[in-house]
Amino acid sequence: MIFQAVKTSVLKFIKDEDGLTIVEYAVAGGLVTLAVVAAFLTLGANVGTQIDCLADAVMGDDCGAAAAGA
């Protein structure tokens, strides 16, 4: 593309008002935040258990039997 065509495309993109408004971005960001929080809350206990098991394994304790029974 020549410089004039690039400039025209950029100006057209900047003036385009069909995109999301700031309110829509805020709503979308809030929904993403809620999804991340829900995922952390759902997986948090399981991840904590696995980290404890890993720490026990590093210390030389056996956590395989407890994890298999759960």
mmCIF file of the N, C-alpha and C atoms, coordinates in Angstrom:
data_MODEL
# 
_entry.id   MODEL 
# 
loop_
_atom_site.group_PDB 
_atom_site.id 
_atom_site.type_symbol 
_atom_site.label_atom_id 
_atom_site.label_alt_id 
_atom_site.label_comp_id 
_atom_site.label_asym_id 
_atom_site.label_entity_id 
_atom_site.label_seq_id 
_atom_site.pdbx_PDB_ins_code 
_atom_site.Cartn_x 
_atom_site.Cartn_y 
_atom_site.Cartn_z 
_atom_site.occupancy 
_atom_site.B_iso_or_equiv 
_atom_site.pdbx_formal_charge 
_atom_site.auth_seq_id 
_atom_site.auth_comp_id 
_atom_site.auth_asym_id 
_atom_site.auth_atom_id 
_atom_site.pdbx_PDB_model_num 
ATOM 1   N N  . MET A 1 1  ? 0.835   -1.183  0.000  1.00 0.00 ? 1  MET A N  1 
ATOM 2   C CA . MET A 1 1  ? 0.000   0.000   0.000  1.00 0.00 ? 1  MET A CA 1 
ATOM 3   C C  . MET A 1 1  ? 0.877   1.243   0.000  1.00 0.00 ? 1  MET A C  1 
ATOM 4   N N  . ILE A 1 2  ? 0.350   2.224   -0.592 1.00 0.00 ? 2  ILE A N  1 
ATOM 5   C CA . ILE A 1 2  ? 1.070   3.485   -0.565 1.00 0.00 ? 2  ILE A CA 1 
ATOM 6   C C  . ILE A 1 2  ? 0.692   4.238   0.709  1.00 0.00 ? 2  ILE A C  1 
ATOM 7   N N  . PHE A 1 3  ? 1.466   5.236   1.045  1.00 0.00 ? 3  PHE A N  1 
ATOM 8   C CA . PHE A 1 3  ? 1.273   5.974   2.302  1.00 0.00 ? 3  PHE A CA 1 
ATOM 9   C C  . PHE A 1 3  ? -0.118  6.582   2.398  1.00 0.00 ? 3  PHE A C  1 
ATOM 10  N N  . GLN A 1 4  ? -0.630  7.129   1.316  1.00 0.00 ? 4  GLN A N  1 
ATOM 11  C CA . GLN A 1 4  ? -1.957  7.777   1.333  1.00 0.00 ? 4  GLN A CA 1 
ATOM 12  C C  . GLN A 1 4  ? -3.049  6.758   1.664  1.00 0.00 ? 4  GLN A C  1 
ATOM 13  N N  . ALA A 1 5  ? -2.938  5.555   1.126  1.00 0.00 ? 5  ALA A N  1 
ATOM 14  C CA . ALA A 1 5  ? -3.944  4.522   1.398  1.00 0.00 ? 5  ALA A CA 1 
ATOM 15  C C  . ALA A 1 5  ? -3.898  4.094   2.863  1.00 0.00 ? 5  ALA A C  1 
ATOM 16  N N  . VAL A 1 6  ? -2.700  3.988   3.418  1.00 0.00 ? 6  VAL A N  1 
ATOM 17  C CA . VAL A 1 6  ? -2.559  3.634   4.832  1.00 0.00 ? 6  VAL A CA 1 
ATOM 18  C C  . VAL A 1 6  ? -3.146  4.738   5.707  1.00 0.00 ? 6  VAL A C  1 
ATOM 19  N N  . LYS A 1 7  ? -2.836  5.966   5.371  1.00 0.00 ? 7  LYS A N  1 
ATOM 20  C CA . LYS A 1 7  ? -3.354  7.109   6.132  1.00 0.00 ? 7  LYS A CA 1 
ATOM 21  C C  . LYS A 1 7  ? -4.877  7.134   6.086  1.00 0.00 ? 7  LYS A C  1 
ATOM 22  N N  . THR A 1 8  ? -5.446  6.908   4.934  1.00 0.00 ? 8  THR A N  1 
ATOM 23  C CA . THR A 1 8  ? -6.898  6.895   4.786  1.00 0.00 ? 8  THR A CA 1 
ATOM 24  C C  . THR A 1 8  ? -7.519  5.772   5.611  1.00 0.00 ? 8  THR A C  1 
ATOM 25  N N  . SER A 1 9  ? -6.904  4.615   5.595  1.00 0.00 ? 9  SER A N  1 
ATOM 26  C CA . SER A 1 9  ? -7.415  3.488   6.369  1.00 0.00 ? 9  SER A CA 1 
ATOM 27  C C  . SER A 1 9  ? -7.368  3.770   7.863  1.00 0.00 ? 9  SER A C  1 
ATOM 28  N N  . VAL A 1 10 ? -6.288  4.347   8.345  1.00 0.00 ? 10 VAL A N  1 
ATOM 29  C CA . VAL A 1 10 ? -6.153  4.659   9.761  1.00 0.00 ? 10 VAL A CA 1 
ATOM 30  C C  . VAL A 1 10 ? -7.178  5.705   10.177 1.00 0.00 ? 10 VAL A C  1 
ATOM 31  N N  . LEU A 1 11 ? -7.343  6.752   9.387  1.00 0.00 ? 11 LEU A N  1 
ATOM 32  C CA . LEU A 1 11 ? -8.323  7.785   9.706  1.00 0.00 ? 11 LEU A CA 1 
ATOM 33  C C  . LEU A 1 11 ? -9.745  7.232   9.705  1.00 0.00 ? 11 LEU A C  1 
ATOM 34  N N  . LYS A 1 12 ? -10.046 6.360   8.761  1.00 0.00 ? 12 LYS A N  1 
ATOM 35  C CA . LYS A 1 12 ? -11.365 5.726   8.716  1.00 0.00 ? 12 LYS A CA 1 
ATOM 36  C C  . LYS A 1 12 ? -11.591 4.875   9.960  1.00 0.00 ? 12 LYS A C  1 
ATOM 37  N N  . PHE A 1 13 ? -10.568 4.145   10.388 1.00 0.00 ? 13 PHE A N  1 
ATOM 38  C CA . PHE A 1 13 ? -10.682 3.313   11.590 1.00 0.00 ? 13 PHE A CA 1 
ATOM 39  C C  . PHE A 1 13 ? -10.902 4.166   12.827 1.00 0.00 ? 13 PHE A C  1 
ATOM 40  N N  . ILE A 1 14 ? -10.191 5.288   12.943 1.00 0.00 ? 14 ILE A N  1 
ATOM 41  C CA . ILE A 1 14 ? -10.313 6.162   14.108 1.00 0.00 ? 14 ILE A CA 1 
ATOM 42  C C  . ILE A 1 14 ? -11.698 6.794   14.173 1.00 0.00 ? 14 ILE A C  1 
ATOM 43  N N  . LYS A 1 15 ? -12.254 7.171   13.031 1.00 0.00 ? 15 LYS A N  1 
ATOM 44  C CA . LYS A 1 15 ? -13.555 7.833   12.995 1.00 0.00 ? 15 LYS A CA 1 
ATOM 45  C C  . LYS A 1 15 ? -14.723 6.861   13.086 1.00 0.00 ? 15 LYS A C  1 
ATOM 46  N N  . ASP A 1 16 ? -14.463 5.565   12.985 1.00 0.00 ? 16 ASP A N  1 
ATOM 47  C CA . ASP A 1 16 ? -15.520 4.560   13.027 1.00 0.00 ? 16 ASP A CA 1 
ATOM 48  C C  . ASP A 1 16 ? -16.159 4.538   14.413 1.00 0.00 ? 16 ASP A C  1 
ATOM 49  N N  . GLU A 1 17 ? -17.451 4.776   14.485 1.00 0.00 ? 17 GLU A N  1 
ATOM 50  C CA . GLU A 1 17 ? -18.158 4.813   15.758 1.00 0.00 ? 17 GLU A CA 1 
ATOM 51  C C  . GLU A 1 17 ? -18.955 3.537   16.006 1.00 0.00 ? 17 GLU A C  1 
ATOM 52  N N  . ASP A 1 18 ? -18.755 2.526   15.213 1.00 0.00 ? 18 ASP A N  1 
ATOM 53  C CA . ASP A 1 18 ? -19.490 1.281   15.383 1.00 0.00 ? 18 ASP A CA 1 
ATOM 54  C C  . ASP A 1 18 ? -18.845 0.359   16.409 1.00 0.00 ? 18 ASP A C  1 
ATOM 55  N N  . GLY A 1 19 ? -17.689 0.726   16.929 1.00 0.00 ? 19 GLY A N  1 
ATOM 56  C CA . GLY A 1 19 ? -16.980 -0.110  17.896 1.00 0.00 ? 19 GLY A CA 1 
ATOM 57  C C  . GLY A 1 19 ? -17.605 -0.044  19.274 1.00 0.00 ? 19 GLY A C  1 
ATOM 58  N N  . LEU A 1 20 ? -17.006 -0.761  20.182 1.00 0.00 ? 20 LEU A N  1 
ATOM 59  C CA . LEU A 1 20 ? -17.493 -0.792  21.554 1.00 0.00 ? 20 LEU A CA 1 
ATOM 60  C C  . LEU A 1 20 ? -17.270 0.542   22.246 1.00 0.00 ? 20 LEU A C  1 
ATOM 61  N N  . THR A 1 21 ? -18.224 0.924   23.074 1.00 0.00 ? 21 THR A N  1 
ATOM 62  C CA . THR A 1 21 ? -18.049 2.122   23.884 1.00 0.00 ? 21 THR A CA 1 
ATOM 63  C C  . THR A 1 21 ? -17.363 1.749   25.180 1.00 0.00 ? 21 THR A C  1 
ATOM 64  N N  . ILE A 1 22 ? -16.986 2.740   25.961 1.00 0.00 ? 22 ILE A N  1 
ATOM 65  C CA . ILE A 1 22 ? -16.277 2.478   27.206 1.00 0.00 ? 22 ILE A CA 1 
ATOM 66  C C  . ILE A 1 22 ? -17.146 1.685   28.184 1.00 0.00 ? 22 ILE A C  1 
ATOM 67  N N  . VAL A 1 23 ? -18.458 1.909   28.137 1.00 0.00 ? 23 VAL A N  1 
ATOM 68  C CA . VAL A 1 23 ? -19.359 1.172   29.026 1.00 0.00 ? 23 VAL A CA 1 
ATOM 69  C C  . VAL A 1 23 ? -19.367 -0.307  28.657 1.00 0.00 ? 23 VAL A C  1 
ATOM 70  N N  . GLU A 1 24 ? -19.390 -0.591  27.380 1.00 0.00 ? 24 GLU A N  1 
ATOM 71  C CA . GLU A 1 24 ? -19.373 -1.983  26.947 1.00 0.00 ? 24 GLU A CA 1 
ATOM 72  C C  . GLU A 1 24 ? -18.053 -2.653  27.310 1.00 0.00 ? 24 GLU A C  1 
ATOM 73  N N  . TYR A 1 25 ? -16.964 -1.916  27.211 1.00 0.00 ? 25 TYR A N  1 
ATOM 74  C CA . TYR A 1 25 ? -15.677 -2.460  27.643 1.00 0.00 ? 25 TYR A CA 1 
ATOM 75  C C  . TYR A 1 25 ? -15.694 -2.747  29.140 1.00 0.00 ? 25 TYR A C  1 
ATOM 76  N N  . ALA A 1 26 ? -16.289 -1.863  29.924 1.00 0.00 ? 26 ALA A N  1 
ATOM 77  C CA . ALA A 1 26 ? -16.351 -2.072  31.372 1.00 0.00 ? 26 ALA A CA 1 
ATOM 78  C C  . ALA A 1 26 ? -17.185 -3.306  31.705 1.00 0.00 ? 26 ALA A C  1 
ATOM 79  N N  . VAL A 1 27 ? -18.294 -3.480  31.035 1.00 0.00 ? 27 VAL A N  1 
ATOM 80  C CA . VAL A 1 27 ? -19.138 -4.658  31.267 1.00 0.00 ? 27 VAL A CA 1 
ATOM 81  C C  . VAL A 1 27 ? -18.395 -5.932  30.874 1.00 0.00 ? 27 VAL A C  1 
ATOM 82  N N  . ALA A 1 28 ? -17.749 -5.902  29.731 1.00 0.00 ? 28 ALA A N  1 
ATOM 83  C CA . ALA A 1 28 ? -16.985 -7.071  29.288 1.00 0.00 ? 28 ALA A CA 1 
ATOM 84  C C  . ALA A 1 28 ? -15.854 -7.380  30.265 1.00 0.00 ? 28 ALA A C  1 
ATOM 85  N N  . GLY A 1 29 ? -15.163 -6.352  30.732 1.00 0.00 ? 29 GLY A N  1 
ATOM 86  C CA . GLY A 1 29 ? -14.094 -6.564  31.712 1.00 0.00 ? 29 GLY A CA 1 
ATOM 87  C C  . GLY A 1 29 ? -14.632 -7.128  33.016 1.00 0.00 ? 29 GLY A C  1 
ATOM 88  N N  . GLY A 1 30 ? -15.791 -6.656  33.446 1.00 0.00 ? 30 GLY A N  1 
ATOM 89  C CA . GLY A 1 30 ? -16.410 -7.182  34.666 1.00 0.00 ? 30 GLY A CA 1 
ATOM 90  C C  . GLY A 1 30 ? -16.777 -8.645  34.527 1.00 0.00 ? 30 GLY A C  1 
ATOM 91  N N  . LEU A 1 31 ? -17.305 -9.019  33.370 1.00 0.00 ? 31 LEU A N  1 
ATOM 92  C CA . LEU A 1 31 ? -17.662 -10.420 33.145 1.00 0.00 ? 31 LEU A CA 1 
ATOM 93  C C  . LEU A 1 31 ? -16.431 -11.322 33.128 1.00 0.00 ? 31 LEU A C  1 
ATOM 94  N N  . VAL A 1 32 ? -15.371 -10.842 32.517 1.00 0.00 ? 32 VAL A N  1 
ATOM 95  C CA . VAL A 1 32 ? -14.125 -11.613 32.511 1.00 0.00 ? 32 VAL A CA 1 
ATOM 96  C C  . VAL A 1 32 ? -13.593 -11.762 33.931 1.00 0.00 ? 32 VAL A C  1 
ATOM 97  N N  . THR A 1 33 ? -13.657 -10.684 34.705 1.00 0.00 ? 33 THR A N  1 
ATOM 98  C CA . THR A 1 33 ? -13.193 -10.725 36.089 1.00 0.00 ? 33 THR A CA 1 
ATOM 99  C C  . THR A 1 33 ? -14.010 -11.723 36.897 1.00 0.00 ? 33 THR A C  1 
ATOM 100 N N  . LEU A 1 34 ? -15.322 -11.712 36.740 1.00 0.00 ? 34 LEU A N  1 
ATOM 101 C CA . LEU A 1 34 ? -16.174 -12.666 37.451 1.00 0.00 ? 34 LEU A CA 1 
ATOM 102 C C  . LEU A 1 34 ? -15.841 -14.108 37.061 1.00 0.00 ? 34 LEU A C  1 
ATOM 103 N N  . ALA A 1 35 ? -15.584 -14.337 35.784 1.00 0.00 ? 35 ALA A N  1 
ATOM 104 C CA . ALA A 1 35 ? -15.242 -15.687 35.336 1.00 0.00 ? 35 ALA A CA 1 
ATOM 105 C C  . ALA A 1 35 ? -13.926 -16.150 35.944 1.00 0.00 ? 35 ALA A C  1 
ATOM 106 N N  . VAL A 1 36 ? -12.947 -15.256 36.024 1.00 0.00 ? 36 VAL A N  1 
ATOM 107 C CA . VAL A 1 36 ? -11.649 -15.618 36.604 1.00 0.00 ? 36 VAL A CA 1 
ATOM 108 C C  . VAL A 1 36 ? -11.804 -15.902 38.097 1.00 0.00 ? 36 VAL A C  1 
ATOM 109 N N  . VAL A 1 37 ? -12.560 -15.064 38.800 1.00 0.00 ? 37 VAL A N  1 
ATOM 110 C CA . VAL A 1 37 ? -12.781 -15.279 40.233 1.00 0.00 ? 37 VAL A CA 1 
ATOM 111 C C  . VAL A 1 37 ? -13.499 -16.606 40.470 1.00 0.00 ? 37 VAL A C  1 
ATOM 112 N N  . ALA A 1 38 ? -14.515 -16.888 39.670 1.00 0.00 ? 38 ALA A N  1 
ATOM 113 C CA . ALA A 1 38 ? -15.237 -18.154 39.805 1.00 0.00 ? 38 ALA A CA 1 
ATOM 114 C C  . ALA A 1 38 ? -14.316 -19.349 39.565 1.00 0.00 ? 38 ALA A C  1 
ATOM 115 N N  . ALA A 1 39 ? -13.446 -19.239 38.573 1.00 0.00 ? 39 ALA A N  1 
ATOM 116 C CA . ALA A 1 39 ? -12.510 -20.332 38.294 1.00 0.00 ? 39 ALA A CA 1 
ATOM 117 C C  . ALA A 1 39 ? -11.545 -20.527 39.455 1.00 0.00 ? 39 ALA A C  1 
ATOM 118 N N  . PHE A 1 40 ? -11.030 -19.427 40.022 1.00 0.00 ? 40 PHE A N  1 
ATOM 119 C CA . PHE A 1 40 ? -10.120 -19.553 41.155 1.00 0.00 ? 40 PHE A CA 1 
ATOM 120 C C  . PHE A 1 40 ? -10.819 -20.148 42.364 1.00 0.00 ? 40 PHE A C  1 
ATOM 121 N N  . LEU A 1 41 ? -12.057 -19.745 42.627 1.00 0.00 ? 41 LEU A N  1 
ATOM 122 C CA . LEU A 1 41 ? -12.782 -20.283 43.766 1.00 0.00 ? 41 LEU A CA 1 
ATOM 123 C C  . LEU A 1 41 ? -13.093 -21.756 43.576 1.00 0.00 ? 41 LEU A C  1 
ATOM 124 N N  . THR A 1 42 ? -13.443 -22.133 42.364 1.00 0.00 ? 42 THR A N  1 
ATOM 125 C CA . THR A 1 42 ? -13.770 -23.528 42.077 1.00 0.00 ? 42 THR A CA 1 
ATOM 126 C C  . THR A 1 42 ? -12.535 -24.424 42.174 1.00 0.00 ? 42 THR A C  1 
ATOM 127 N N  . LEU A 1 43 ? -11.441 -23.959 41.614 1.00 0.00 ? 43 LEU A N  1 
ATOM 128 C CA . LEU A 1 43 ? -10.232 -24.773 41.574 1.00 0.00 ? 43 LEU A CA 1 
ATOM 129 C C  . LEU A 1 43 ? -9.325  -24.570 42.780 1.00 0.00 ? 43 LEU A C  1 
ATOM 130 N N  . GLY A 1 44 ? -9.583  -23.547 43.574 1.00 0.00 ? 44 GLY A N  1 
ATOM 131 C CA . GLY A 1 44 ? -8.679  -23.186 44.654 1.00 0.00 ? 44 GLY A CA 1 
ATOM 132 C C  . GLY A 1 44 ? -8.412  -24.301 45.639 1.00 0.00 ? 44 GLY A C  1 
ATOM 133 N N  . ALA A 1 45 ? -9.469  -24.973 46.106 1.00 0.00 ? 45 ALA A N  1 
ATOM 134 C CA . ALA A 1 45 ? -9.294  -26.044 47.095 1.00 0.00 ? 45 ALA A CA 1 
ATOM 135 C C  . ALA A 1 45 ? -8.498  -27.205 46.500 1.00 0.00 ? 45 ALA A C  1 
ATOM 136 N N  . ASN A 1 46 ? -8.813  -27.563 45.265 1.00 0.00 ? 46 ASN A N  1 
ATOM 137 C CA . ASN A 1 46 ? -8.101  -28.670 44.618 1.00 0.00 ? 46 ASN A CA 1 
ATOM 138 C C  . ASN A 1 46 ? -6.623  -28.338 44.415 1.00 0.00 ? 46 ASN A C  1 
ATOM 139 N N  . VAL A 1 47 ? -6.355  -27.133 44.005 1.00 0.00 ? 47 VAL A N  1 
ATOM 140 C CA . VAL A 1 47 ? -4.969  -26.721 43.789 1.00 0.00 ? 47 VAL A CA 1 
ATOM 141 C C  . VAL A 1 47 ? -4.225  -26.684 45.116 1.00 0.00 ? 47 VAL A C  1 
ATOM 142 N N  . GLY A 1 48 ? -4.878  -26.188 46.157 1.00 0.00 ? 48 GLY A N  1 
ATOM 143 C CA . GLY A 1 48 ? -4.262  -26.161 47.485 1.00 0.00 ? 48 GLY A CA 1 
ATOM 144 C C  . GLY A 1 48 ? -3.915  -27.559 47.974 1.00 0.00 ? 48 GLY A C  1 
ATOM 145 N N  . THR A 1 49 ? -4.813  -28.508 47.747 1.00 0.00 ? 49 THR A N  1 
ATOM 146 C CA . THR A 1 49 ? -4.556  -29.896 48.134 1.00 0.00 ? 49 THR A CA 1 
ATOM 147 C C  . THR A 1 49 ? -3.365  -30.457 47.383 1.00 0.00 ? 49 THR A C  1 
ATOM 148 N N  . GLN A 1 50 ? -3.290  -30.180 46.092 1.00 0.00 ? 50 GLN A N  1 
ATOM 149 C CA . GLN A 1 50 ? -2.170  -30.682 45.294 1.00 0.00 ? 50 GLN A CA 1 
ATOM 150 C C  . GLN A 1 50 ? -0.846  -30.049 45.718 1.00 0.00 ? 50 GLN A C  1 
ATOM 151 N N  . ILE A 1 51 ? -0.869  -28.775 46.056 1.00 0.00 ? 51 ILE A N  1 
ATOM 152 C CA . ILE A 1 51 ? 0.354   -28.111 46.521 1.00 0.00 ? 51 ILE A CA 1 
ATOM 153 C C  . ILE A 1 51 ? 0.795   -28.692 47.854 1.00 0.00 ? 51 ILE A C  1 
ATOM 154 N N  . ASP A 1 52 ? -0.163  -28.955 48.753 1.00 0.00 ? 52 ASP A N  1 
ATOM 155 C CA . ASP A 1 52 ? 0.178   -29.590 50.027 1.00 0.00 ? 52 ASP A CA 1 
ATOM 156 C C  . ASP A 1 52 ? 0.778   -30.976 49.800 1.00 0.00 ? 52 ASP A C  1 
ATOM 157 N N  . CYS A 1 53 ? 0.208   -31.727 48.869 1.00 0.00 ? 53 CYS A N  1 
ATOM 158 C CA . CYS A 1 53 ? 0.726   -33.057 48.551 1.00 0.00 ? 53 CYS A CA 1 
ATOM 159 C C  . CYS A 1 53 ? 2.145   -32.960 47.988 1.00 0.00 ? 53 CYS A C  1 
ATOM 160 N N  . LEU A 1 54 ? 2.383   -31.993 47.134 1.00 0.00 ? 54 LEU A N  1 
ATOM 161 C CA . LEU A 1 54 ? 3.708   -31.796 46.577 1.00 0.00 ? 54 LEU A CA 1 
ATOM 162 C C  . LEU A 1 54 ? 4.704   -31.425 47.669 1.00 0.00 ? 54 LEU A C  1 
ATOM 163 N N  . ALA A 1 55 ? 4.280   -30.554 48.576 1.00 0.00 ? 55 ALA A N  1 
ATOM 164 C CA . ALA A 1 55 ? 5.160   -30.178 49.684 1.00 0.00 ? 55 ALA A CA 1 
ATOM 165 C C  . ALA A 1 55 ? 5.466   -31.387 50.557 1.00 0.00 ? 55 ALA A C  1 
ATOM 166 N N  . ASP A 1 56 ? 4.459   -32.229 50.816 1.00 0.00 ? 56 ASP A N  1 
ATOM 167 C CA . ASP A 1 56 ? 4.695   -33.443 51.592 1.00 0.00 ? 56 ASP A CA 1 
ATOM 168 C C  . ASP A 1 56 ? 5.669   -34.368 50.884 1.00 0.00 ? 56 ASP A C  1 
ATOM 169 N N  . ALA A 1 57 ? 5.544   -34.488 49.574 1.00 0.00 ? 57 ALA A N  1 
ATOM 170 C CA . ALA A 1 57 ? 6.440   -35.349 48.799 1.00 0.00 ? 57 ALA A CA 1 
ATOM 171 C C  . ALA A 1 57 ? 7.871   -34.832 48.858 1.00 0.00 ? 57 ALA A C  1 
ATOM 172 N N  . VAL A 1 58 ? 8.036   -33.526 48.819 1.00 0.00 ? 58 VAL A N  1 
ATOM 173 C CA . VAL A 1 58 ? 9.374   -32.949 48.911 1.00 0.00 ? 58 VAL A CA 1 
ATOM 174 C C  . VAL A 1 58 ? 9.982   -33.233 50.283 1.00 0.00 ? 58 VAL A C  1 
ATOM 175 N N  . MET A 1 59 ? 9.135   -33.213 51.304 1.00 0.00 ? 59 MET A N  1 
ATOM 176 C CA . MET A 1 59 ? 9.617   -33.474 52.669 1.00 0.00 ? 59 MET A CA 1 
ATOM 177 C C  . MET A 1 59 ? 9.831   -34.958 52.915 1.00 0.00 ? 59 MET A C  1 
ATOM 178 N N  . GLY A 1 60 ? 9.418   -35.815 51.975 1.00 0.00 ? 60 GLY A N  1 
ATOM 179 C CA . GLY A 1 60 ? 9.637   -37.247 52.117 1.00 0.00 ? 60 GLY A CA 1 
ATOM 180 C C  . GLY A 1 60 ? 8.426   -37.994 52.608 1.00 0.00 ? 60 GLY A C  1 
ATOM 181 N N  . ASP A 1 61 ? 7.308   -37.325 52.844 1.00 0.00 ? 61 ASP A N  1 
ATOM 182 C CA . ASP A 1 61 ? 6.094   -37.979 53.287 1.00 0.00 ? 61 ASP A CA 1 
ATOM 183 C C  . ASP A 1 61 ? 5.354   -38.571 52.093 1.00 0.00 ? 61 ASP A C  1 
ATOM 184 N N  . ASP A 1 62 ? 4.500   -39.556 52.378 1.00 0.00 ? 62 ASP A N  1 
ATOM 185 C CA . ASP A 1 62 ? 3.729   -40.195 51.312 1.00 0.00 ? 62 ASP A CA 1 
ATOM 186 C C  . ASP A 1 62 ? 2.339   -39.571 51.261 1.00 0.00 ? 62 ASP A C  1 
ATOM 187 N N  . CYS A 1 63 ? 2.028   -38.916 50.159 1.00 0.00 ? 63 CYS A N  1 
ATOM 188 C CA . CYS A 1 63 ? 0.699   -38.341 50.001 1.00 0.00 ? 63 CYS A CA 1 
ATOM 189 C C  . CYS A 1 63 ? -0.072  -39.043 48.905 1.00 0.00 ? 63 CYS A C  1 
ATOM 190 N N  . GLY A 1 64 ? 0.523   -39.998 48.233 1.00 0.00 ? 64 GLY A N  1 
ATOM 191 C CA . GLY A 1 64 ? -0.136  -40.702 47.139 1.00 0.00 ? 64 GLY A CA 1 
ATOM 192 C C  . GLY A 1 64 ? -1.351  -41.476 47.592 1.00 0.00 ? 64 GLY A C  1 
ATOM 193 N N  . ALA A 1 65 ? -1.300  -42.096 48.745 1.00 0.00 ? 65 ALA A N  1 
ATOM 194 C CA . ALA A 1 65 ? -2.433  -42.877 49.247 1.00 0.00 ? 65 ALA A CA 1 
ATOM 195 C C  . ALA A 1 65 ? -3.591  -41.956 49.612 1.00 0.00 ? 65 ALA A C  1 
ATOM 196 N N  . ALA A 1 66 ? -3.288  -40.813 50.206 1.00 0.00 ? 66 ALA A N  1 
ATOM 197 C CA . ALA A 1 66 ? -4.341  -39.867 50.590 1.00 0.00 ? 66 ALA A CA 1 
ATOM 198 C C  . ALA A 1 66 ? -4.972  -39.254 49.349 1.00 0.00 ? 66 ALA A C  1 
ATOM 199 N N  . ALA A 1 67 ? -4.182  -38.946 48.351 1.00 0.00 ? 67 ALA A N  1 
ATOM 200 C CA . ALA A 1 67 ? -4.699  -38.343 47.132 1.00 0.00 ? 67 ALA A CA 1 
ATOM 201 C C  . ALA A 1 67 ? -5.517  -39.346 46.340 1.00 0.00 ? 67 ALA A C  1 
ATOM 202 N N  . ALA A 1 68 ? -5.109  -40.631 46.341 1.00 0.00 ? 68 ALA A N  1 
ATOM 203 C CA . ALA A 1 68 ? -5.828  -41.655 45.598 1.00 0.00 ? 68 ALA A CA 1 
ATOM 204 C C  . ALA A 1 68 ? -7.170  -41.957 46.254 1.00 0.00 ? 68 ALA A C  1 
ATOM 205 N N  . GLY A 1 69 ? -7.247  -41.839 47.573 1.00 0.00 ? 69 GLY A N  1 
ATOM 206 C CA . GLY A 1 69 ? -8.491  -42.115 48.273 1.00 0.00 ? 69 GLY A CA 1 
ATOM 207 C C  . GLY A 1 69 ? -9.480  -40.986 48.181 1.00 0.00 ? 69 GLY A C  1 
ATOM 208 N N  . ALA A 1 70 ? -9.030  -39.796 47.824 1.00 0.00 ? 70 ALA A N  1 
ATOM 209 C CA . ALA A 1 70 ? -9.936  -38.631 47.787 1.00 0.00 ? 70 ALA A CA 1 
ATOM 210 C C  . ALA A 1 70 ? -10.718 -38.535 46.534 1.00 0.00 ? 70 ALA A C  1 
# 
